[in-house]
Amino acid sequence: MARAIWKGRLLIGERELAVKMYSAIQDRTVHFRLLDKESRSPVKQRIVRKTDGKEVQKDERRKAYALDPERAVMLAPDELEELEPETSRDIEPSRFVPPGLLGEQWYDRPYYLVPDGDEKSYFALVEALEQSEMLGIARWVMRRKRYLGALTALDGQLMMVTLRRAEQVIEAPEVKSAPVNEKELKLVEPLLEEISGDFDPRLWQDEYQERVRKLIEAKARGKKIELRAPKRKQASGGLADQLRQSLDSAKERRVA
């Protein structure tokens, strides 16, 4: 496992449980460096004034919030630092709620919480959460930022998923119900049955990233590969025809 990104204390009532936090996901995006086309030398960006193009040093920069096209409020670094939350190593669950109260739109980024000693208390908490079928709403400060998260048990260990704030979540648009065509309705059920199965995340890769990596590997070996944009079959007809085509396609894949 990779190195822990943070260490803290999980506070449950009067008990303290030392934990280490690990990211549950990783960035697999291909990252590039910027080079000069002719000299192949690395290039870097500079912060310059738009009026004359002259570089602005770091200690001369200020953040500003635009009130309108003509006015802005400028903030000094020390003013913003004063607003940062107090440094803490405590994860404080404030309440435990049924998971059904939180829709998918509230969840953001997952982390693993593993014991940093006192494994007995750690696994006792894991079992208690599993039996209660509840999740804890917790707050903590990490890297000068306050987080809100959902504490839960998954596969025999603790997981914390950061939650979005109320001002970040947008209400679902109003959708007016419409009469359902009986013919189309009868096609949906067999389609779902035909393509149902176990979820294997290895089957869903980022095809663009894979093609970029193959291109990089080929050029590194001094080879050329034929570049072809992926073609997507266009479904024709109404919804019933499109569902039928999807059903036929699913049958072909299963036979293959």
Secondary structure, DSSP 8 states (H G I E B T S, - for coil): ----SEEEEEEETTEEEEEEEEES----------B-TTT--B-----B-TTT--B--GGG--EEEEEETTEEEEE-HHHHHHHS-----EEEEEEEE-GGGS-GGGEEEEEEEEESS-HHHHHHHHHHHHHHT-EEEEEEEETTEEEEEEEEEETTEEEEEEE--TTT-------------HHHHHHHHHHHHHT-----GGG---HHHHHHHHHHHHHHTT--------------SSHHHHHHHHHHHHHHHHH-
